[in-house]
Structures are given as structure tokens and as C-alpha cells.
């Protein structure tokens, strides 16, 4: 598979590195072609890894991962180009967060979500929300956390969710631990988990944890 990962931060580099390790072709996209972090990542990752602009990454990809901050996700996708997104799976792993006066703020929140905004802005893309509820290391190596903890997916296109579920399986998330929450509107609930995640991080002192949903028999 050919993947574009938009974003050169820790999340983007981690996801891109795992996909390349699994044998996929990955382009790490950024605003400029000469982004130092992207060039270093491509050099260190080796075979199958390239760096390019958002548009270059998206144009050749079959699946596009949005790994920039939620509040700049739309700008990154606009730079990637709507024509380069049409018909493709766009996996949004972002959280629409910022710290203002030392306090966490989510925008949008409750009555909207970043996943929904992306789908509205790019109606011909097949948007799926997932992986935003765990640390980047747990995203690609769920065995770091013991137990039957889960990851969530939501989106309006069933085939796109199935494609993302297969990718998650390559990361180590078996299908029974991928919970489908329904349409892209459910992105609201998983994005609103971030304050809880941060409180757990402060309490536990590290980021290698996750939530486990247990069903009554």
C-alpha cells in the first residue's frame, strides 16, 4: 500500500515508521519540501520512506493519515489538495486541542468534531476517525499495554472503516478489539476523551495506558 502521513511530529513519524517497517511505501508530508524533520525521518527509515509536501504525499497515496494538530488539520488537507483526496481513505488521528492560559481547550467540542469538519470540507474523501485516544507508541504497538484494551473507529463509509481496521490489525490490534462506533458523528465522543486521557497521564506518570471496555455476559 502507498500511504501519506501528513505531519512531521512524533505521531506522524511513529505512524510512518511503523508502516514503512511493515513494507508499505510511505511519504511523510509537510508544508515545505525541505522540512528537516521529514528529510531526517526518510533518511533514517530507509527503504519505502520518502519526504515531500502535503500535496506530493497525498497525490501518490492510497490512504492518507492526518497526524497534524487538530486545529491545523483542515489547512494541511487544503494544502494537500481536494483532488488528491477524492475517493481515498482519510484517517484522522488528530485532536482539536490547545492550551490557553495553562488550561486545555477543545475546539470544536460537543456539537461538532474535527472528523466531521474534515468530512464536510472534503465530501468526496472517505473519512475515518481512529487512534486519537492513545499515545503514539501504543498506536503502533498495543502490546505495550496488557489486557484486552480497545481502539475505536467511526466514519460514514463502511469499506473505509474496514480498510482502516485491516491497517490496525497490522499494527497489532485484532478485529475484536476494534470497536466501530458508527458514523463520523461519533468523532465527537472520542475527541472529548482527551481531557480524561490527560488526567490519567498526570495521575499515572506515563502515557502507556489505554481504556478497556468490558461487556456484560
C-alpha positions as CSV (number, residue, x, y, z in Angstrom):
1,X,0.0,0.0,0.0
2,X,1.0,3.6,-0.5
3,X,0.4,5.8,2.5
4,X,0.7,9.6,3.0
5,X,1.3,10.7,6.6
6,X,0.6,14.4,7.0
7,X,2.6,15.8,9.9
8,X,6.3,15.5,11.0
9,X,5.8,15.4,14.7
10,X,6.1,12.4,17.0
11,X,2.8,10.9,16.0
12,X,3.4,11.3,12.2
13,X,7.0,9.9,12.4
14,X,5.9,7.0,14.6
15,X,3.0,6.0,12.3
16,X,5.1,6.5,9.2
17,X,7.9,4.5,10.6
18,X,5.7,1.5,11.5
19,X,4.0,1.5,8.1
20,X,7.4,1.5,6.4
21,X,8.6,-1.3,8.7
22,X,5.6,-3.3,7.6
23,X,6.7,-3.0,4.0
24,X,4.4,-0.1,2.8
25,X,5.5,2.9,0.8
26,X,5.2,6.0,3.0
27,X,5.6,9.7,2.2
28,X,5.9,12.0,5.2
29,X,4.2,15.2,4.2
30,X,4.9,18.7,5.4
31,X,4.3,22.3,4.3
32,X,7.7,22.5,2.6
33,X,9.7,20.0,0.5
34,X,12.9,20.7,2.5
35,X,11.4,20.1,6.0
36,X,14.4,19.0,8.1
37,X,12.4,16.6,10.3
38,X,10.8,14.9,7.3
39,X,14.1,14.6,5.4
40,X,15.8,13.1,8.5
41,X,13.0,10.7,9.1
42,X,13.1,9.5,5.4
43,X,16.9,9.0,5.6
44,X,16.8,7.1,8.9
45,X,13.8,5.0,8.0
46,X,15.3,3.8,4.7
47,X,13.5,1.7,2.1
48,X,10.0,2.8,1.2
49,X,10.2,6.1,3.1
50,X,10.1,9.5,1.4
51,X,9.6,13.1,2.3
52,X,7.6,15.7,0.4
53,X,5.0,18.4,0.5
54,X,1.5,17.7,1.7
55,X,0.3,17.7,-2.0
56,X,3.2,15.4,-3.1
57,X,2.4,13.0,-0.3
58,X,-1.3,12.9,-0.9
59,X,-1.1,12.7,-4.7
60,X,0.6,9.3,-4.8
61,X,-1.1,7.8,-1.7
62,X,-4.0,5.3,-1.5
63,X,-4.6,6.1,2.2
64,X,-3.9,9.5,3.9
65,X,-3.2,9.8,7.6
66,X,-3.9,13.2,9.2
67,X,-1.3,13.4,12.0
68,X,-1.0,17.2,12.5
69,X,-2.7,19.0,15.3
70,X,-6.4,19.1,15.0
71,X,-6.6,22.9,14.8
72,X,-4.4,22.9,11.6
73,X,-5.8,19.7,10.1
74,X,-8.0,21.4,7.6
75,X,-5.2,23.7,6.4
76,X,-2.9,20.7,5.9
77,X,-5.6,18.9,3.9
78,X,-6.3,22.0,1.8
79,X,-2.6,22.2,1.1
80,X,-2.7,18.5,0.1
81,X,-5.4,19.4,-2.4
82,X,-9.0,18.2,-2.6
83,X,-8.4,16.4,-5.9
84,X,-5.7,14.3,-4.2
85,X,-8.2,13.2,-1.5
86,X,-11.2,12.3,-3.7
87,X,-12.3,8.7,-3.2
88,X,-9.4,8.0,-0.8
89,X,-9.5,6.9,2.8
90,X,-8.5,9.8,5.0
91,X,-7.7,8.6,8.5
92,X,-7.9,11.4,11.1
93,X,-5.9,10.7,14.2
94,X,-5.9,14.4,15.3
95,X,-7.2,16.0,18.5
96,X,-8.5,19.6,18.3
97,X,-6.7,20.8,21.3
98,X,-4.7,23.8,22.5
99,X,-3.6,25.1,25.9
100,X,-4.8,28.6,26.7
101,X,-3.7,30.2,30.0
102,X,-2.4,26.8,31.1
103,X,-5.8,25.1,30.6
104,X,-6.7,22.6,27.9
105,X,-9.3,23.8,25.4
106,X,-11.0,21.7,22.7
107,X,-12.4,23.4,19.7
108,X,-14.6,22.1,18.2
109,X,-16.3,20.2,21.0
110,X,-19.7,18.6,21.9
111,X,-21.8,19.8,18.9
112,X,-19.1,19.2,16.3
113,X,-15.8,17.4,15.8
114,X,-12.7,17.6,13.7
115,X,-13.6,14.4,12.0
116,X,-16.9,15.9,10.9
117,X,-15.3,19.1,9.8
118,X,-12.9,17.2,7.6
119,X,-15.7,15.2,6.0
120,X,-17.8,18.3,5.3
121,X,-14.8,20.1,3.8
122,X,-13.9,17.2,1.6
123,X,-17.2,15.4,0.9
124,X,-15.6,13.0,-1.7
125,X,-13.0,11.7,0.8
126,X,-13.8,8.7,2.9
127,X,-13.0,10.0,6.4
128,X,-12.4,7.6,9.3
129,X,-11.6,8.7,12.9
130,X,-9.4,6.4,14.9
131,X,-6.2,6.2,17.1
132,X,-6.6,9.6,18.7
133,X,-7.4,8.1,22.1
134,X,-3.9,6.5,22.7
135,X,-0.3,7.6,22.8
136,X,1.7,7.3,19.5
137,X,3.7,4.3,20.8
138,X,0.6,2.4,21.8
139,X,-1.0,3.2,18.4
140,X,1.6,1.0,16.7
141,X,2.4,-1.4,19.5
142,X,-0.7,-2.1,21.5
143,X,1.1,-4.9,23.4
144,X,2.8,-2.2,25.4
145,X,-0.4,-2.2,27.4
146,X,-1.5,-5.6,28.8
147,X,-5.1,-6.8,28.5
148,X,-7.9,-6.6,26.0
149,X,-8.0,-2.8,25.7
150,X,-9.6,-1.3,22.6
151,X,-9.3,1.2,19.9
152,X,-12.3,3.0,18.2
153,X,-13.2,3.7,14.6
154,X,-16.0,5.8,13.3
155,X,-16.9,7.0,9.8
156,X,-19.7,7.0,7.3
157,X,-18.1,4.7,4.8
158,X,-18.1,1.0,5.9
159,X,-15.5,-0.1,3.4
160,X,-13.2,2.7,4.5
161,X,-13.6,1.6,8.2
162,X,-12.8,-2.0,7.1
163,X,-9.6,-0.8,5.4
164,X,-8.5,1.1,8.5
165,X,-9.4,-2.0,10.6
166,X,-7.0,-4.1,8.4
167,X,-4.3,-1.5,8.9
168,X,-4.9,-1.6,12.7
169,X,-4.6,-5.3,12.5
170,X,-1.1,-4.9,11.0
171,X,-0.2,-2.7,14.0
172,X,-1.4,-5.5,16.4
173,X,-5.0,-4.6,17.1
174,X,-7.1,-7.7,16.4
175,X,-10.6,-7.1,14.9
176,X,-12.4,-7.9,18.2
177,X,-10.5,-5.1,19.9
178,X,-11.5,-2.5,17.2
179,X,-14.9,-1.0,18.3
180,X,-16.9,0.5,15.5
181,X,-18.9,3.4,17.0
182,X,-20.9,4.1,13.8
183,X,-20.9,7.3,11.7
184,X,-18.4,10.1,11.7
185,X,-20.6,12.0,14.2
186,X,-19.2,9.7,16.8
187,X,-15.9,11.5,16.4
188,X,-17.3,14.0,18.9
189,X,-17.2,11.4,21.7
190,X,-13.7,10.1,21.0
191,X,-12.3,13.6,20.7
192,X,-13.9,14.6,24.0
193,X,-11.9,11.7,25.7
194,X,-8.8,13.9,25.6
195,X,-9.3,15.6,28.9
196,X,-9.7,12.2,30.6
197,X,-6.6,11.0,28.8
198,X,-4.6,13.9,30.1
199,X,-5.8,13.5,33.7
200,X,-4.9,9.8,33.5
201,X,-1.4,10.7,32.2
202,X,-0.9,13.1,35.1
203,X,-2.0,10.5,37.6
204,X,-0.1,7.6,36.1
205,X,3.0,9.5,35.2
206,X,3.4,7.9,31.8
207,X,1.5,7.6,28.5
208,X,1.5,3.8,28.0
209,X,-2.1,3.1,29.1
210,X,-5.5,2.6,27.4
211,X,-9.1,2.1,28.2
212,X,-10.7,-1.4,28.2
213,X,-14.5,-1.8,27.7
214,X,-15.9,-5.0,29.2
215,X,-19.2,-6.3,28.1
216,X,-21.6,-8.0,30.5
217,X,-22.1,-11.7,29.6
